[in-house]
Amino acid sequence: MALILTDENYEELVLNSDKPELVDFWAEWCGPCKALTPTIEDIAAEYEGRAVVGKVNVDESPKITRKYGIRNIPTLLYIKNGEVVDKQVGTASKSNLTAKLDALI
Protein backbone atom coordinates (compact mmCIF):
# COMPACT_ATOMS: atom_id res chain seq x y z
CA MET A 1 0.00 0.00 0.00
CA ALA A 2 1.26 3.47 -0.86
CA LEU A 3 2.25 5.61 2.10
CA ILE A 4 0.04 8.56 2.98
CA LEU A 5 2.44 11.48 2.97
CA THR A 6 1.65 14.72 4.79
CA ASP A 7 3.35 18.00 5.61
CA GLU A 8 4.18 16.46 8.99
CA ASN A 9 5.72 13.12 7.92
CA TYR A 10 7.14 13.94 4.47
CA GLU A 11 10.69 14.76 5.55
CA GLU A 12 10.98 11.64 7.70
CA LEU A 13 9.49 9.20 5.17
CA VAL A 14 10.82 10.65 1.91
CA LEU A 15 13.71 13.04 2.32
CA ASN A 16 15.45 10.91 4.94
CA SER A 17 14.96 7.65 3.04
CA ASP A 18 17.91 5.76 1.59
CA LYS A 19 15.67 4.37 -1.17
CA PRO A 20 14.39 6.11 -4.31
CA GLU A 21 10.90 7.56 -4.03
CA LEU A 22 7.86 7.88 -6.25
CA VAL A 23 5.52 10.56 -4.90
CA ASP A 24 2.02 10.97 -6.35
CA PHE A 25 0.43 14.41 -5.86
CA TRP A 26 -3.35 14.01 -6.11
CA ALA A 27 -6.74 15.24 -4.85
CA GLU A 28 -10.03 13.54 -4.01
CA TRP A 29 -11.91 15.59 -6.63
CA CYS A 30 -9.47 14.75 -9.46
CA GLY A 31 -10.81 12.07 -11.83
CA PRO A 32 -7.48 11.24 -13.50
CA CYS A 33 -5.90 11.00 -10.04
CA LYS A 34 -8.48 8.44 -8.95
CA ALA A 35 -7.95 6.49 -12.18
CA LEU A 36 -4.21 6.34 -11.43
CA THR A 37 -4.65 5.13 -7.83
CA PRO A 38 -4.80 1.36 -8.59
CA THR A 39 -1.59 1.65 -10.61
CA ILE A 40 0.18 3.48 -7.78
CA GLU A 41 -1.02 0.85 -5.29
CA ASP A 42 0.28 -1.95 -7.56
CA ILE A 43 3.67 -0.25 -7.86
CA ALA A 44 3.81 0.25 -4.07
CA ALA A 45 3.23 -3.47 -3.52
CA GLU A 46 5.72 -4.57 -6.20
CA TYR A 47 8.50 -2.24 -5.03
CA GLU A 48 8.05 -2.73 -1.28
CA GLY A 49 11.48 -2.76 0.33
CA ARG A 50 13.17 -1.38 -2.79
CA ALA A 51 11.50 2.05 -3.12
CA VAL A 52 9.22 4.37 -1.20
CA VAL A 53 5.89 4.93 -2.96
CA GLY A 54 3.58 7.50 -1.46
CA LYS A 55 0.69 9.85 -2.09
CA VAL A 56 0.33 13.52 -1.15
CA ASN A 57 -3.18 14.98 -1.06
CA VAL A 58 -2.61 18.51 -2.37
CA ASP A 59 -5.60 19.89 -0.45
CA GLU A 60 -4.41 18.48 2.87
CA SER A 61 -0.65 19.12 2.49
CA PRO A 62 -0.20 22.57 0.95
CA LYS A 63 3.36 23.00 2.28
CA ILE A 64 4.80 20.10 0.26
CA THR A 65 2.65 21.01 -2.73
CA ARG A 66 4.03 24.58 -2.74
CA LYS A 67 7.60 23.37 -2.14
CA TYR A 68 7.58 21.48 -5.45
CA GLY A 69 5.46 24.02 -7.35
CA ILE A 70 2.73 21.48 -8.13
CA ARG A 71 0.12 23.18 -10.33
CA ASN A 72 -1.37 20.24 -12.21
CA ILE A 73 -2.45 16.89 -10.87
CA PRO A 74 -1.75 14.11 -11.01
CA THR A 75 1.94 14.91 -10.84
CA LEU A 76 4.41 12.19 -9.94
CA LEU A 77 7.88 13.07 -8.72
CA TYR A 78 10.82 10.69 -8.72
CA ILE A 79 13.16 11.56 -5.88
CA LYS A 80 16.58 10.18 -5.06
CA ASN A 81 18.83 11.38 -2.25
CA GLY A 82 16.33 14.16 -1.49
CA GLU A 83 16.45 15.59 -5.03
CA VAL A 84 13.80 15.48 -7.75
CA VAL A 85 15.37 13.57 -10.64
CA ASP A 86 12.32 13.00 -12.86
CA LYS A 87 8.70 14.07 -13.16
CA GLN A 88 5.49 12.83 -14.79
CA VAL A 89 2.55 15.22 -15.18
CA GLY A 90 -0.75 13.51 -15.99
CA THR A 91 -1.50 9.85 -16.21
CA ALA A 92 0.87 7.30 -17.71
CA SER A 93 1.02 3.56 -18.15
CA LYS A 94 2.35 1.39 -15.36
CA SER A 95 5.25 0.30 -17.56
CA ASN A 96 6.30 3.93 -18.14
CA LEU A 97 6.11 4.72 -14.43
CA THR A 98 8.05 1.62 -13.37
CA ALA A 99 10.71 2.15 -16.05
CA LYS A 100 11.53 5.53 -14.51
CA LEU A 101 11.60 4.00 -11.03
CA ASP A 102 13.77 1.09 -12.17
CA ALA A 103 16.33 3.59 -13.47
CA LEU A 104 16.77 4.89 -9.91
CA ILE A 105 17.19 1.55 -8.16
Phi and psi in degrees as GROMACS dihedral restraints (atoms count N, CA, C in turn):
[ dihedral_restraints ]
;  ai    aj    ak    al  type     phi  dphi    fc
    3     4     5     6     1   -65.7    20    10
    4     5     6     7     1   142.3    20    10
    6     7     8     9     1   -71.3    20    10
    7     8     9    10     1   143.9    20    10
    9    10    11    12     1   -88.9    20    10
   10    11    12    13     1   112.7    20    10
   12    13    14    15     1  -100.1    20    10
   13    14    15    16     1   137.2    20    10
   15    16    17    18     1  -131.5    20    10
   16    17    18    19     1   172.1    20    10
   18    19    20    21     1   -56.6    20    10
   19    20    21    22     1   -33.0    20    10
   21    22    23    24     1   -77.6    20    10
   22    23    24    25     1   -37.2    20    10
   24    25    26    27     1  -106.6    20    10
   25    26    27    28     1    -2.8    20    10
   27    28    29    30     1   -58.7    20    10
   28    29    30    31     1   -49.1    20    10
   30    31    32    33     1   -60.7    20    10
   31    32    33    34     1   -45.0    20    10
   33    34    35    36     1   -64.2    20    10
   34    35    36    37     1   -46.0    20    10
   36    37    38    39     1   -84.7    20    10
   37    38    39    40     1   -26.2    20    10
   39    40    41    42     1  -111.4    20    10
   40    41    42    43     1   -60.4    20    10
   42    43    44    45     1   -67.0    20    10
   43    44    45    46     1   -28.4    20    10
   45    46    47    48     1   -94.5    20    10
   46    47    48    49     1     6.0    20    10
   48    49    50    51     1   -79.2    20    10
   49    50    51    52     1   147.5    20    10
   51    52    53    54     1   -96.0    20    10
   52    53    54    55     1     7.5    20    10
   54    55    56    57     1  -111.4    20    10
   55    56    57    58     1   157.1    20    10
   57    58    59    60     1   -67.2    20    10
   58    59    60    61     1   154.8    20    10
   60    61    62    63     1  -125.5    20    10
   61    62    63    64     1   145.7    20    10
   63    64    65    66     1  -119.8    20    10
   64    65    66    67     1   116.5    20    10
   66    67    68    69     1  -117.2    20    10
   67    68    69    70     1   121.4    20    10
   69    70    71    72     1   -99.4    20    10
   70    71    72    73     1   116.2    20    10
   72    73    74    75     1   -92.7    20    10
   73    74    75    76     1   124.4    20    10
   75    76    77    78     1  -147.9    20    10
   76    77    78    79     1   175.6    20    10
   78    79    80    81     1  -147.5    20    10
   79    80    81    82     1   153.1    20    10
   81    82    83    84     1   -59.8    20    10
   82    83    84    85     1   -34.7    20    10
   84    85    86    87     1   -84.7    20    10
   85    86    87    88     1    -1.9    20    10
   87    88    89    90     1   -92.6    20    10
   88    89    90    91     1   111.0    20    10
   90    91    92    93     1   -59.2    20    10
   91    92    93    94     1   -51.2    20    10
   93    94    95    96     1   -59.9    20    10
   94    95    96    97     1   -33.4    20    10
   96    97    98    99     1   -63.3    20    10
   97    98    99   100     1   -44.8    20    10
   99   100   101   102     1   -64.5    20    10
  100   101   102   103     1   -37.5    20    10
  102   103   104   105     1   -65.2    20    10
  103   104   105   106     1   -30.5    20    10
  105   106   107   108     1   -81.7    20    10
  106   107   108   109     1   -19.3    20    10
  108   109   110   111     1   -53.5    20    10
  109   110   111   112     1   -47.9    20    10
  111   112   113   114     1   -59.4    20    10
  112   113   114   115     1   -36.1    20    10
  114   115   116   117     1   -65.5    20    10
  115   116   117   118     1   -44.2    20    10
  117   118   119   120     1   -63.0    20    10
  118   119   120   121     1   -41.1    20    10
  120   121   122   123     1   -64.1    20    10
  121   122   123   124     1   -40.5    20    10
  123   124   125   126     1   -61.8    20    10
  124   125   126   127     1   -44.4    20    10
  126   127   128   129     1   -64.0    20    10
  127   128   129   130     1   -41.9    20    10
  129   130   131   132     1   -58.7    20    10
  130   131   132   133     1   -42.3    20    10
  132   133   134   135     1   -68.4    20    10
  133   134   135   136     1   -43.5    20    10
  135   136   137   138     1   -68.1    20    10
  136   137   138   139     1   -31.3    20    10
  138   139   140   141     1  -103.8    20    10
  139   140   141   142     1    11.4    20    10
  141   142   143   144     1   -55.9    20    10
  142   143   144   145     1   129.7    20    10
  144   145   146   147     1    88.6    20    10
  145   146   147   148     1   -17.4    20    10
  147   148   149   150     1  -110.1    20    10
  148   149   150   151     1   -24.7    20    10
  150   151   152   153     1  -151.7    20    10
  151   152   153   154     1   157.3    20    10
  153   154   155   156     1   -97.1    20    10
  154   155   156   157     1   124.4    20    10
  156   157   158   159     1  -120.6    20    10
  157   158   159   160     1   122.4    20    10
  159   160   161   162     1  -143.9    20    10
  160   161   162   163     1   168.1    20    10
  162   163   164   165     1  -126.4    20    10
  163   164   165   166     1   135.9    20    10
  165   166   167   168     1  -115.8    20    10
  166   167   168   169     1   118.4    20    10
  168   169   170   171     1   -78.7    20    10
  169   170   171   172     1   115.1    20    10
  171   172   173   174     1   -64.3    20    10
  172   173   174   175     1   -27.8    20    10
  174   175   176   177     1   -76.1    20    10
  175   176   177   178     1   -28.6    20    10
  177   178   179   180     1   -97.3    20    10
  178   179   180   181     1   -15.7    20    10
  180   181   182   183     1  -132.1    20    10
  181   182   183   184     1    69.3    20    10
  183   184   185   186     1   -67.3    20    10
  184   185   186   187     1   -26.1    20    10
  186   187   188   189     1   -63.9    20    10
  187   188   189   190     1   -49.1    20    10
  189   190   191   192     1   -66.5    20    10
  190   191   192   193     1   -41.5    20    10
  192   193   194   195     1   -58.5    20    10
  193   194   195   196     1   -45.5    20    10
  195   196   197   198     1   -66.3    20    10
  196   197   198   199     1   -41.0    20    10
  198   199   200   201     1   -53.7    20    10
  199   200   201   202     1   -40.1    20    10
  201   202   203   204     1   -98.2    20    10
  202   203   204   205     1     4.3    20    10
  204   205   206   207     1    63.6    20    10
  205   206   207   208     1    36.0    20    10
  207   208   209   210     1   -71.3    20    10
  208   209   210   211     1   120.2    20    10
  210   211   212   213     1  -119.9    20    10
  211   212   213   214     1   -21.3    20    10
  213   214   215   216     1  -126.0    20    10
  214   215   216   217     1   143.5    20    10
  216   217   218   219     1  -131.8    20    10
  217   218   219   220     1   149.5    20    10
  219   220   221   222     1   -72.8    20    10
  220   221   222   223     1   143.5    20    10
  222   223   224   225     1  -126.0    20    10
  223   224   225   226     1   130.8    20    10
  225   226   227   228     1  -114.7    20    10
  226   227   228   229     1   127.4    20    10
  228   229   230   231     1  -107.9    20    10
  229   230   231   232     1   138.8    20    10
  231   232   233   234     1  -105.5    20    10
  232   233   234   235     1   120.6    20    10
  234   235   236   237     1  -122.9    20    10
  235   236   237   238     1   135.0    20    10
  237   238   239   240     1  -138.1    20    10
  238   239   240   241     1   132.7    20    10
  240   241   242   243     1    53.2    20    10
  241   242   243   244     1    37.2    20    10
  243   244   245   246     1    80.0    20    10
  244   245   246   247     1     1.0    20    10
  246   247   248   249     1  -116.2    20    10
  247   248   249   250     1   139.2    20    10
  249   250   251   252     1   -71.5    20    10
  250   251   252   253     1   122.6    20    10
  252   253   254   255     1  -113.5    20    10
  253   254   255   256     1   -12.6    20    10
  255   256   257   258     1  -161.1    20    10
  256   257   258   259     1   163.7    20    10
  258   259   260   261     1  -151.5    20    10
  259   260   261   262     1   143.1    20    10
  261   262   263   264     1  -130.4    20    10
  262   263   264   265     1   118.6    20    10
  264   265   266   267     1  -104.5    20    10
  265   266   267   268     1   127.1    20    10
  267   268   269   270     1    91.6    20    10
  268   269   270   271     1   178.1    20    10
  270   271   272   273     1   -77.6    20    10
  271   272   273   274     1   159.0    20    10
  273   274   275   276     1  -154.1    20    10
  274   275   276   277     1   163.4    20    10
  276   277   278   279     1   -70.9    20    10
  277   278   279   280     1   156.8    20    10
  279   280   281   282     1   -58.6    20    10
  280   281   282   283     1   -40.9    20    10
  282   283   284   285     1   -63.4    20    10
  283   284   285   286     1   -37.3    20    10
  285   286   287   288     1   -66.7    20    10
  286   287   288   289     1   -42.2    20    10
  288   289   290   291     1   -66.9    20    10
  289   290   291   292     1   -43.5    20    10
  291   292   293   294     1   -72.1    20    10
  292   293   294   295     1   -29.7    20    10
  294   295   296   297     1   -62.6    20    10
  295   296   297   298     1   -41.4    20    10
  297   298   299   300     1   -66.7    20    10
  298   299   300   301     1   -38.7    20    10
  300   301   302   303     1   -69.2    20    10
  301   302   303   304     1   -41.2    20    10
  303   304   305   306     1   -57.8    20    10
  304   305   306   307     1   -35.4    20    10
  306   307   308   309     1   -65.5    20    10
  307   308   309   310     1   -19.6    20    10
  309   310   311   312     1   -95.5    20    10
  310   311   312   313     1   -14.2    20    10
